Amino acid sequence: MRWQGQELGVTDAAALPGLEHLSGLVRSVTTPEFAGVTFHEVLARTALNHVPGASAMPFDWTVNPYRGCSHACVYCYARGTHEYLELDAGRDFDTQVIVKVNVAEVLQKELRKGTWMHEPVMLGTNTDPYQRAEGRYRLMPGIIDVLAESGTPFSILTKGTLLRRDLPQLARAAERVDVSLAMSIAIFDDALQHAVEPGTPSATARLETVRAATEAGFAVTVFLMPILPHLTDSIAMIDHALTRIREAGAVRVVYGALHLRPGAKQWFLQWLEQHHPELVSSYRGLYPGASATAPKGYRTWLAKRVRPLLRVHGLDGRAEDDHPRGTPVAGLAARADARAAGIVTTSRGRATAMRVPATPPAAAPPRLF
């Protein structure tokens, strides 16, 4: 990269708190086209992140080219991770974006190791790989290339319409490995979407991206989540959402109620007090104390609303918590224990035998970069 000749690891007295000694920090950048956003370019030491065995996530490996996200979704569950950098989970998460400028090169080295078992890799689990910063840094083409060249299947979950830029490359990659694409669209009311997800493309633009991916040969999954209690959980709103999803050509839907993890919870409730104060007491009842998930009673009630509508619209669909740990989720990379039987469900509808290591690698300590 063009910044690798610069001195690294020195103290910068003008840096944000937590970034003064950030190993690999190259520079911090602001540009007029991204008003209010600062990009902190770093040289990553690792690219592959191993998901802890105790996690309920249905995949073992992730790659996150960015930390922080200018999509600025007030409910984003990843907000709390910014606090590890001594940045706040609110405004800083939206405006202080860490960019791993050498992520493709580091990933290529990791995938070439003899110990790599070509297990599926998931992109988009922490922050969005197709957020607006990707238009500037173009990290995803390199990541796609090295994954395909190494024979590693992968999945992408995004809200970003920049995905369309890479569809030809993704189609070529899918000739070599399984590639799964999923689009996250939680809100179909334009005014509410702009208030809750101010940095995201509109639902219409995302649906057009679903249509383009379908035309490129992918069976696209839409994540209709989070469904917001009292805001997007009416029968009329769910029916409208599923109608538009089906018209765009998606074949399956994963739905789920709002999660409010630490960091996200405080930020969301602050937003709710400003925009819908009449709902604050109800939300505090649904998510009391440190509770991050909606109660089972609400989730059961929601499923009874969504499932009949999925059948009406001819969509394959399941709730996110319908997947016990170890079962593959359509549109997502599957965990190794789910693949023990040799079957992986992909968004192209194929079942693929996978090699699984006899002994899973020991979980490495968590790394930010």
Stockholm file with secondary structure:
# STOCKHOLM 1.0

chainA/1-369         MRWQGQELGVTDAAALPGLEHLSGLVRSVTTPEFAGVTFHEVLARTALNHVPGASAMPFDWTVNPYRGCSHACVYCYARGTHEYLELDAGRDFDTQVIVKVNVAEVLQKELRKGTWMHEPVMLGTNTDPYQRAEGRYRLMPGIIDVLAESGTPFSILTKGTLLRRDLPQLARAAERVDVSLAMSIAIFDDALQHAVEPGTPSATARLETVRAATEAGFAVTVFLMPILPHLTDSIAMIDHALTRIREAGAVRVVYGALHLRPGAKQWFLQWLEQHHPELVSSYRGLYPGASATAPKGYRTWLAKRVRPLLRVHGLDGRAEDDHPRGTPVAGLAARADARAAGIVTTSRGRATAMRVPATPPAAAPPRLF
#=GR chainA/1-369 SS CTTTTSCCSCCCTTSCTTCTTCTTEEEEECCGGGTTCEEEEECCSCCEEECCTTCCCSCSEEECSEESCTTCCTTCGGGGGGGGGTCCTTHHHHHEEEEETTHHHHHHHHHTSTTCCCCCEEESSSSCTTSTHHHHHCCHHHHHHHHHHTTCCEEEEESCGGGGGGHHHHHHHTTTSCEEEEEECCCCCHHHHHHHSTTSCCHHHHHHHHHHHHHTTCCCEEEEEEECTTTTCSHHHHHHHHHHHHHTTCCEEEEEECBCCTTHHHHHHHHHHHHCGGGHHHHHHHSCTTCCBCCHHHHHHHHHHHHHHHHHTTCEEEEGGGSCTTSCCTTSCCCTTGGGGSCCBCTTCCBCCCCCCSSCCCCCCCCCC
#=GC SS_cons         CTTTTSCCSCCCTTSCTTCTTCTTEEEEECCGGGTTCEEEEECCSCCEEECCTTCCCSCSEEECSEESCTTCCTTCGGGGGGGGGTCCTTHHHHHEEEEETTHHHHHHHHHTSTTCCCCCEEESSSSCTTSTHHHHHCCHHHHHHHHHHTTCCEEEEESCGGGGGGHHHHHHHTTTSCEEEEEECCCCCHHHHHHHSTTSCCHHHHHHHHHHHHHTTCCCEEEEEEECTTTTCSHHHHHHHHHHHHHTTCCEEEEEECBCCTTHHHHHHHHHHHHCGGGHHHHHHHSCTTCCBCCHHHHHHHHHHHHHHHHHTTCEEEEGGGSCTTSCCTTSCCCTTGGGGSCCBCTTCCBCCCCCCSSCCCCCCCCCC
//
